[in-house]
Every structure is written in C-alpha cells, then in structure tokens.
Amino acid sequence: MKNKTSATAAQPQTGGIYKVMVRARSNVFGYPPRITGTARDCAPPFFDHLLRIGDDGKYRPGLALSWNASTDGKAITFKLRQGVTFHDGTPFNAQAVKSNIDNLIPPKATILSGITSVDVVDDYTVKFDLSEYNNLILHHFAANSATWMYSPEAVKKNGEDWAMT
C-alpha cells in the first residue's frame, strides 16, 4: 500500500485552547513593559509586535505593514495594519502605538532610550525620532517583549496592577 501525504499545508485557524506547562510561576503577565521570566514564554499568543523575524533572519511585517528609515537613520516611519482591534475592542492605530512606546522611553522608562519622540502622522502612520542611528531598533520592535502591543485604553481604565495579572 502506498502512503499518501498531502502536499498542501494546513491553513491557520483562529480560536482554540492554548496550554503551556512551565515549572516556574509567572507573577506578571499582561503588561508588556513589566513582563519578565516565564511570562515571556507564555505571553506570545496574546500579544503581537510591529515586526516579526522570518526564518531567514529578515524583518517581516507584523502589526506594521511597512517601515522606512530616513537617510541619516535618525527616524523610522511605520505604516500600520488597519482593521485590528485589541481584545477589549479598542482599535489598534498610531495613537495606540504612541501610547505603548511613550511608556518605554524617557522620562517614563529607558527601555528604548534612543527614541526621542513618537509622532502620530495619521491614523495608521507613526514616526519615531532617534537621538542617533541605532542598528538594533528594528530588533526591539520585532523581539523585545516590552514592545508587544497592548490596549492603552484597557490599562487606563483598569490600571497597571490589573494588567499585570
């Protein structure tokens, strides 16, 4: 008897149950600027980055469809995916990105200390000004757990303590 295998890859499906077993407790889960330890292993299904890193090591679109750096490397502009909402119904847009990143840069934090400002260009375009060229900035937007996007409205309404649990 001949073993037949399908040449067609399975299509992704939404929904379902996600189970993870870890040996350590995670005390902070839903507020990316404070996610550490095992929470970083459990949180990815619930958050998304502006960029992704492909199997080939190249940056790929995530919540940002495209990005463009200035000639001097001191600014980067992202065009954002439209039609995305957070679980609480808040729209994902440039204002949400600004709110997320403003919590990671001085004076509030130093996680992304090279960013001097975040500007909303339009509803789905956001621009980051940098103090100097930073060859790791795209990596931060693709792989740093602090840059997972979360609903700024949910945190504003319920507080950081709520978000962390």
Order of alpha helices (4+ residues) and beta strands (2+ residues): alpha-beta-beta-beta-beta-alpha-beta-beta-alpha-alpha-alpha
